[in-house]
Every structure is written in C-alpha cells, then in structure tokens.
C-alpha cells in the first residue's frame, strides 16, 4: 500500500466483543495493533495513539458523521484530529487528515464482492499489506439476530487466508470458529433425523390410508344403494362399513402419532439448543 510502512510481520486486529478483546497484545512491540470505529473512546482500549499501526472506519459518510452516535457522539471530532496512523475509509476526506481511501476497486477486482462486515475489509487489507500472521481479538459475531450474515463471511475469509499460507490466530475461547464436531462431539442430530424420518413415514401412511377410505367409502355407497333390491349385499355392506370405520380409526391414530412426533422434534430442538448454548455460548 503506497505510503504505508508495515512495522512487523504480525498484526493484531481488535474488535469490540468483550469475551476476547482483553487478550489483545496491548504492550507487545513485535505486533502491529489495528483497531476500528469508536474503540479508542472506551476505557478498555489500552494503547495510546503512538502504539497504533492503523485503523478502519468503513461505514458510509452519513454514518460516521451522525451526531447521535450511540458509541461515541464525539467520534467525528476524533476522526478530524491528526493521527500518527492511517484511517482506512471509503474515501479520502479533506477534514479528516489521517483518512486513506480503502482500495475497494482493486480489492473487489482481485477477491470479488463477498464482504459483509468491517472485519472482512480489514483482514483482506492486512493480507494485502503483507502480514504473515494475523491475530483476531474481540470479534465474536455470536448473535444470530445481528451477525448471522457476517459470521459465515468472517469464517470464509479466515479459511481463505489460512489456505493461502497466512497464520491466523483466533483465541480458543472465541465463538467465531466454534461448532459441534459432527459424529465425534455427539451424534444427536442423527436422532433428530430419525424423528423426522419417522414423522415423514407416518404422514405418508396416513395419506395412503385416507385414499383407501375414499375408495372403500365409494364401495360402501354402492352397496348401500343396491342392498334394497339385492338383500344378499347387506352382509357385504356391513363388512365394508366396518372396513371404513377401521380405516378412519387408523387415520386418527396416525394423526396423533404425527402430532406426538412433531412435539418430540420441538422438544429435541429446545433441549439441543440449550445443550449447545451451555457448551459453546449463545449463538
């Protein structure tokens, strides 16, 4: 990157999530420290400006200039001050002296447009800057409501960079790269598949039984219509009527079993999610 001098081969990218941000190498001079957005306004940020290598503020202009910024109402004032490190942004702004235009045109030309968070923009730029090891702190993306579209993208880029030979470190307590080790940690999902399969078979059987009722009901209607003129059909009519009643009872039984199986699946999901939350934290 023109005008940027990388001090070390190792970069630490620090986000907001409290679970792992405290593990950042705040006082390690062999690691280049990178932050983003309004982090320096919080007490937990431990490094003075001369210890920061670079910064990211990738939000659109109307966002970082808003006066009702809930993280830091004075964030714009901070951006407008001189800083001894570059602040990568969507553009170069005259009133933000440290601002550097993020090379988005070059990035998307080389890597495509699958970028769903500031983390993605940051980690690829660090790769472009030549870092051999990138440590990730304070990025959990654990909330499905807020981060469901960001977490897979973050994992995607971590995997890509590892494939390209970059040493990516994520603290073992992070929820960013966690999940059930299929068939080793547990095989409970196999039980759920069995429940679903049983429910599907019951539903198919019930559908077939209803078709039998319709066919047998037609036969019964015929016998009932004819038995006045052909009394000998009375026994057949009674037999067919019993068949219809038996089939209807079978449908009721199957319907109850399907409802029970559906309830069992719902209970399974509830307790399985509780188990996963206990093991790995809330997703």
Secondary structure, DSSP 8 states (H G I E B T S, - for coil): -TT-----SEEEEE-S-HHHHTTS-TT-TTEEEEEETTGGGSTT----GGG--EEE--S-HHHHT-TT-SS-TTHHHHHTS--SSEEEESS--TT-TTEEE--HHHHHHHH-S---SHHHHHHHHHHHTT-SEEEEES-----HHHHHHHHHHHHHHHHHHHHTT-EEEE-TT-STT----BTTTB-HHHHHHHHHHHHHHHHHHHHHHHHHHHHHHHHHHHHHHHTTT-GGGHHHHHHHHHHHHHHHHHHHHHHHHHHHHHHHHHHHHHHHHHHHHHHH---
